[in-house]
Amino acid sequence: MAAKKKNDAYVSMTAGQRASWLAVGFVKYFMLALFSFIALVPIVSCVLVALKTDEEYALTPVMQAPANWLNFSNFKTVWVDGEMGRAFLTSFAVVIVVVACSVLIGSMLAFVLNRFTFPGNNLIRSLFLFATLIPGIAMQVTVYQIMSSLNLINSLVGYIILQCGTDVISIYIFIQYFENLPIDLDESAILDGCTYFGVFFKILFPLLQPAMVTVMILKGIGVYNEYYNANLYLQDKTRYATISTALYSFTGPFGNRYNVISAGVILTLLPMLIIFITCQRFIYSGLAAGAVKG
C-alpha cells in the first residue's frame, strides 16, 4: 500500500518535480555512501595492517592486501607481550564501577535540582554549565596536586573516583528527562506515605531507563577509550594498565609497531561490537523512548 501511494505520487508529479525529486534522492544516497566509505576506510586499513608481518608492513602500501590472510601472529603478540587480558579486566572493572556511580549519582543530583526549589539551585546549575566550558587540560595542574595530596596517584581507586567526578553531561541528561516526568507522581506517592527516597528509588528511578541507556552509552564509551588520565594517574603500567595504555607500550624510540597496534585496536573493538550487536534492540528502544515527551 505504501509503495502504491509513493508510485501514484511520483506519477502525479510534473517533469520539474520529478527531476528535483531524483536529484534530492541522488544527493542523499551519494552522501550516505560517501560517509559510509569514510567511516569504513580506517577499519579496513586497520584489519589489513594487522594481518601483515613487520617486513611486509614496511615494504607495502597500507591498503594492499596481506600475503597471508591467516597471519594472526600480531594478535598473539599484542595479547601476550601487551598483557591485553589483564588490561581488559582493568578497563571493564573501571567501566562498570564508573558507569554505575555516574547513573546513581547523576540521577540523584538531577532529582534534587529538578524537584526541589531552594536558594542556590540556579547557581549550582550555572556552575555545572560553566564547568563544561572549561577545557579539562586547563585544570590538570590543580587536579594533579589534589590527587597527589590525597595519595591517589597510581591508585586504581583514585582513578575511578576521578572518572566519576568529571561527568556533567549525564546530570543534564537526567534533568531533561525529569522535566518530562509529571510531578503528580511524586505528590501522589507522598500523600500515600512514601518518603522522598521511596519516591526516587521505587517510582522515578525505574522510569529513567531511556536516560540511563543514553548515559551508559556515552559514559561507558568515554571511559573505555580514555587514555590521558589513565596514562597520567596510573603510572605503574605493570600493575594498572588499561587497554589504551597497553597499546601505547608498542611505541618507543626505536619505532612504532603499527601492525601490532592495529591488531590491538581490532581486539579492543570486538567487545564493544559484541555488546552493541547483542543489546542494540535495548539501545534503540531506549533512545527512541527518551525522544518522546510525556
N, C-alpha and C positions, 0 to 999 in steps of 0.2 A: 504493500500500500504506500509506504513512504517513497519507494523507488518510482512508483507510478506518478505520484504527486510531483516529484522532482522532474520527471520526464515531461509532464504536462506544463510545468512552469518554464522549462527550457524551450519547449515548442512555442509557447506564447510570447517569448522574447523577440525583440527586434534584432536586426543584424548587429547594430552597435552594442546592444546589451549583451548579446552572445559573445562578441569579441571581448568586451570588458570582463565578462564572467570567466572566459577562458584564460585571459591574461592574469587575472587575480589568482585563479587556480594554479596556473603555471608558476607564478612567483611564490605562492605558498609552498608548493611541493618542492620547488627548487631550493628555497631557503631551508626547508626541513631536511632535504638530502645533504645540503652543504654543511649544516651544523652537525648532523649525524656523522658525516665524514670527518669533520674537525675533532669531534669527540672520540671517534674510534681510532684515528691515526696513532695517538700516543700509546694506546693499549696494544694495538697490533705491533707497533715497533718494539714495545717492551717485551712482548712474547717472542718475537724474532731474535732479539738480542739475548734474551735469557737462555735460548737454546744453542748459542754459539760458544765455541771454545775461545780462549784468550787470543790465540793466533788468528782465528777466523774473524773475531770481532775487530782486531787491529787492521786486517787487510781487506775487509769487505765493507760495502756501504751498509748503513743501518737497516734500510728496508729490504736488503737482499735476503732471500730465504736461507736458512741454515743448511749445511750439507747433511746433517743428521737430525731429523725431527724427533728422535728419541733420546737426544742427549740431555739427560737430567742431572749431570754432574754439578752444574751450578746450583741447582736446588739443594742437592746434598751438602754442598759446601756452605751455603748460607744457613742451612738448618743446623749443621754440626759446628762449624767454626764461629758462626754468628750467634749460636745458642738461642735460636729463634723460639724454640719450645718454651724456655723459661721466660723469654721476652713476651710471648703471647699470654702466658699465665699472669704476668705482672700487669700487662695492659688491660686484660679482661677484668682483673680484680679492681683496678683503678676505675675502669669504666662503670662497672656495676655499682660500686660504692658512691662514686660521684653522681651518677645519674639518679640513684635512689635519694641521695641527700638533696640534689637540686629540685627534684619533683616535690619532696616533702617540705623543704624549707621555702621554696618559691611559692608553692600553693598556699601555705600558711600565712606567709607575709602578704601575699596578694589578697587573701581573705580579710586580713585586718585592715589593709589600706582601702579596700573596696566597701566593706560592710560597716566600718566604724568611722565616725566623724570626731576628730579630736584635734587640738592645737598642734600644728606641725605636720599634719597629714600631707598637705600640698608641698611643704618644704621637703619632706622625705622623697616624694615622687620627683621633685625637681632635682634633688641631689642624685638620685638614681639616673635620671636622664643626663645630668651633667657628667656622671662617671662614664657613660657610654661614649661621650665625645672626647675623652682624654685617651690618647694612644697608650696602650699597655706598656710599650717600651719606655715611655717617659717616666713611668713610676717604678721601674725596676730597681733603681738605686735604693729608694726608700723601702720597697718591699723586701729586697735582699737584706737590708740592715735589720728589719723586723724579724725576718726568718732566722737570721744569724743570732740575734739576741735571744730568741726562743729555742735555740739549739735544734732547729728544724731543717737545717741544711743536711743533705744526704740522708734524708729520712723519708720513707715511703708515706708515713702518716702525715708529715708536713706537706708533702707534695699533694696528697689527696685533699687536705684542708685548703691549700692554695687553690686548687681547681674548683672546689665547692664554693669558694668565696668570690669568684670572679664571674658570676652568672647573673647578669642584669636582664638579659633578653627574656629569659624564662619567666621572670617576675611580671614583665609587661604582657607576656602571652597569657598568663593566668589572670591578670587583672582584666584584660579584654574579654576573656571568657566568662569571668564572674559577672561582668556587666550584662551578659546575655541571660544569666540565671535570675529569675524573679525573686525579689526579696520576700515575697509571700511564703516561700518555702521555709525561710528562717523563722518568720513570725509564727507560722502555724506550729512548727516544732517547739518553739519556746513556750507557746501557750499550752502545749501538751506536757510541759515539764522538762523538756530537753535542755541541756546546758549548751553553751557555745561550742565546747569541744565535741559534744554529741552532734550538734548541727553540722559541724565541719566534717567530722570523720564518718558519720553514719548517713548523711543526706547529700552534702555538696561534693565531698571528695569522690564518691563513685560516679558522679555526673561529669567529672573533669577528664574522663577518658580521652576524648579527642585532643584536648590541650596537652595532656600527658604524653600522648603519642608524638605530638609535634615537638615537645621539649626533649623527649628521649631521643628522637632522631637527631635534632640539632646538637644537643649536648653530647650525645654518645659519639657522633662522628667527629666533633671537635676535639674531644678528649682522646679518642683513638688515634687521631692523626697528629696530636700535639707533639712538637719537638723542642721548642725553645726552652720552656720551663723545665721539661724533663732533662734536657742536657745541662741546664744551669743549676738545678737544685738536687738532682740525683747524680752526683759526681762520681760515685763509685759504680762504674758500669759493670763490674764483675758481680755485684750484688743486686743492683736495681737498674735493669736495662729494659726499656720499653721497645716496642717494635721499631719506632723511629730512630732511637739512639743505637739500636742493634744494627740497623742498616748503615749507619754512619761509620761503623767500625771497619768497613771495607774501603774507606777513603784514607789517604795518607800522603806523605811527602814523596813516595815513590810511584805515585799514580793511583787512579781511581779504577776499581774493577767494576765497570758499569754493567758487564754481563752478569756478574754475581748480584749486583744491586738490583738489576731488573728482575732476576729470579726472586729476590726477596720482596720486591714490590708486588709481584704476582701472588706470592704467598700471603701477603698482608691483605690483598684484595679479596681473597677467597672467603674468609669468614663473613665479611660484610655482604658479599654477594649471596652466600648461602642464607644468611639471615633475611636479606631482602626478598629472595625468592620464596622462602618459607612463610614470611609474615607480610607479604605485600598486600594480601586481602585486608588485614587489620590496619595496615598503614594507610591504604587508600580510603577505607571506610572511616578511619579516624579523622583524616584531613578533610574529607567531604562533610562529615558531621560537624566539624568545627567551623565550616563555612556557612552553616545555616543558623540564622538568628532565632532565638526563642525556643 
